[in-house]
Amino acid sequence: MTTIQRPIGSGFGPASTAAEVLRGIDLSGKLALVTGGYSGIGLETTRALAAAGAHVAVPARRPAVAAAALPGAEVDELDLADLASVDRFAERFLASGRALDIAVLNAGIMASPETRVGPGWEAQFAINHLGHFALVNRLSPALRPGARIVGVSSTGHHLSAIRWDDVHITRGYDKWLAYAQAKTAVALTAVHLDRLGRAAGVRAFAVHPGAILTPLQRHLDRAEMVEAGWVDERGTLVATHFKTAEQGAATQVWAATSPQLADLGGVFCQDCDIAPMTDHVDMDAGGVMAHAADPDEAARLWALSAELTGVTWPG
């Protein structure tokens, strides 16, 4: 079934935490994978899923840092900017013979300086979208019926649709438009992935976690964050709409586990509910723009991504 993009009245909200949305949910015997699950909202996602009984695997670009943050956890090496690394990780995972119940595609970069990876791909599009695209397709044989895949998008997608004439932004690079396009790509991928996976019982979602002060802001200097009204001159958070990391992890945990989403999928979520459609650019108010929810755009992006990575469904 196609899920209608409108709130369902989940009973949760922007202040809900990952632990709260998991209350009463037993994940014993479930295997979850959280990319970037050792920092920021990824770390809180890993902790919450593990506390509910799941075994959580954390592929990381810096496995030693991940292991230090998550003593005793399952950590493996994965660099989303390098498709060979994605392939190696997927081969190791598939060789283990385990079935995967949850994949939270959480790792990413934001507003980075112009950087090229692989065959000249723009880094934000490559890491936030193409690396995860290749990963989830390569892992598709391991997905158990009932599995959920959650892509971490952003209301930053409001600022740009897919730039079909220059997806790698080789002309007039703008770090925020590059970020916006990458997050639109994450949302569109969930739309088409859900279409492909639902016959096998695999559902996909995209989420906006909210504004949270985490290492994601590593490419922003303090002056830029002061100008945006996020922090003061000392670096202290002053923006009242920002969430804690525990609150920021809640929507992706809710999308990955909530029984309220049984038999639903292919939608954009925020504040632990399905987001409404919007045609008004307001990243604080949220909602999903038509360009990030259009199934035709999603199919077109899927075809392009498969061409670029050499991987498609099923992997």
Order of alpha helices (4+ residues) and beta strands (2+ residues): alpha-beta-alpha-beta-alpha-beta-alpha-beta-beta-beta-alpha-beta-alpha-beta-alpha-alpha-alpha-beta-beta-alpha
